[in-house]
């Protein structure tokens, strides 16, 4: 295969405005079978773009129905105020590995957990 045929587009999106001075961070996350993943959280500093390397991910963003992403699928979230409810392992038998590239405003934390009282106040925004 030559370099001209090596590219496969996984997703194309229009992210929100990226703040001046932002930097990118790419991480790999690995959850064992059945792991619930991170608690509800948000990425206030900017959008995040990801790709499932292996396994199955439970994925739910505020305002969207929950879904299961499998190896080879890409995802993204706009960041800012949007709550990311689930990124856990959907399988009790296999490991989940995914990569995420976050565009971060250096004046904001990369990840902020959402408290129970805010989840209750915003429950009308959750699709599930």
C-alpha positions as CSV (number, residue, x, y, z in Angstrom):
1,X,0.0,0.0,0.0
2,X,1.4,3.4,-0.9
3,X,1.1,6.5,1.2
4,X,-1.5,7.9,-1.2
5,X,-3.9,5.1,-0.3
6,X,-3.0,4.8,3.4
7,X,-5.5,7.4,4.7
8,X,-8.9,6.4,6.1
9,X,-11.2,9.2,7.4
10,X,-12.8,8.1,10.6
11,X,-14.8,11.2,11.4
12,X,-15.2,14.9,10.3
13,X,-16.7,17.4,12.8
14,X,-16.8,21.1,13.3
15,X,-15.5,21.6,16.8
16,X,-16.3,24.8,18.8
17,X,-13.7,27.6,18.8
18,X,-10.4,26.6,20.2
19,X,-9.0,29.1,22.7
20,X,-5.8,31.0,22.1
21,X,-2.9,29.3,23.8
22,X,-4.6,25.9,23.7
23,X,-2.5,22.7,23.6
24,X,-3.3,19.2,22.6
25,X,-2.9,16.1,24.9
26,X,-3.3,12.6,23.6
27,X,-3.9,9.8,26.1
28,X,-4.6,6.1,26.0
29,X,-7.2,4.8,28.5
30,X,-7.5,1.1,29.4
31,X,-10.3,-0.4,31.4
32,X,-10.5,-4.0,32.5
33,X,-13.7,-6.1,31.8
34,X,-16.8,-4.6,33.3
35,X,-15.1,-1.4,34.6
36,X,-17.6,1.5,34.8
37,X,-15.1,4.0,33.7
38,X,-14.9,7.6,34.8
39,X,-17.8,9.1,36.8
40,X,-19.8,11.8,35.0
41,X,-17.5,14.6,34.0
42,X,-16.8,17.4,31.6
43,X,-13.8,18.8,29.7
44,X,-14.1,22.5,30.3
45,X,-10.9,23.4,28.4
46,X,-12.0,22.2,25.0
47,X,-13.2,19.4,22.7
48,X,-12.0,15.8,22.8
49,X,-11.6,13.4,19.9
50,X,-11.2,9.7,20.4
51,X,-10.9,6.2,18.8
52,X,-11.7,2.8,20.3
53,X,-8.6,0.6,19.8
54,X,-10.1,-2.6,21.2
55,X,-13.2,-3.7,23.1
56,X,-16.6,-2.0,23.5
57,X,-17.2,1.4,25.2
58,X,-20.4,2.6,26.8
59,X,-20.6,6.2,25.5
60,X,-23.1,8.8,26.6
61,X,-23.0,12.6,26.3
62,X,-25.6,15.0,27.6
63,X,-28.4,15.4,25.1
64,X,-27.5,12.2,23.1
65,X,-28.8,8.6,23.6
66,X,-26.3,6.2,25.1
67,X,-24.6,3.9,22.6
68,X,-21.9,1.2,22.5
69,X,-18.8,2.0,20.4
70,X,-16.6,-0.9,19.2
71,X,-13.0,-1.2,18.1
72,X,-12.4,0.9,15.0
73,X,-15.0,3.6,15.8
74,X,-14.2,7.2,16.4
75,X,-16.0,9.6,18.8
76,X,-15.8,13.2,19.9
77,X,-17.3,15.5,22.5
78,X,-17.5,19.3,22.3
79,X,-16.1,20.0,25.8
80,X,-17.1,23.1,27.7
81,X,-20.3,22.6,29.8
82,X,-21.5,19.3,28.2
83,X,-21.5,16.4,30.6
84,X,-19.9,13.1,29.6
85,X,-21.9,10.5,31.5
86,X,-20.3,7.3,30.4
87,X,-17.0,6.0,29.0
88,X,-17.0,2.5,30.7
89,X,-16.3,-0.9,29.4
90,X,-19.4,-2.5,27.9
91,X,-18.0,-6.0,28.1
92,X,-17.5,-8.2,31.1
93,X,-15.1,-10.4,29.2
94,X,-12.6,-8.2,27.3
95,X,-10.5,-5.1,27.9
96,X,-11.4,-1.7,26.6
97,X,-8.6,0.5,25.2
98,X,-9.2,3.8,23.6
99,X,-7.2,6.9,22.8
100,X,-8.4,10.5,23.3
101,X,-6.9,13.7,22.0
102,X,-8.0,16.7,24.0
103,X,-7.6,20.3,23.0
104,X,-7.0,22.1,26.3
105,X,-7.2,25.7,27.5
106,X,-4.2,25.9,29.8
107,X,-6.2,28.0,32.3
108,X,-8.8,25.2,32.7
109,X,-8.5,21.7,34.2
110,X,-8.5,18.8,31.7
111,X,-11.3,17.0,33.5
112,X,-13.9,18.1,36.1
113,X,-16.2,15.6,37.9
114,X,-19.8,16.6,38.1
115,X,-21.4,16.6,41.5
116,X,-24.7,14.8,42.3
117,X,-26.7,18.0,42.9
118,X,-25.7,19.3,39.4
119,X,-26.6,16.0,37.8
120,X,-30.1,16.3,39.4
121,X,-30.5,19.9,38.2
122,X,-29.6,18.9,34.6
123,X,-31.4,15.6,34.4
124,X,-33.9,17.1,31.9
125,X,-30.9,17.5,29.5
126,X,-30.1,13.8,29.6
127,X,-31.5,11.7,26.7
128,X,-31.6,8.4,28.5
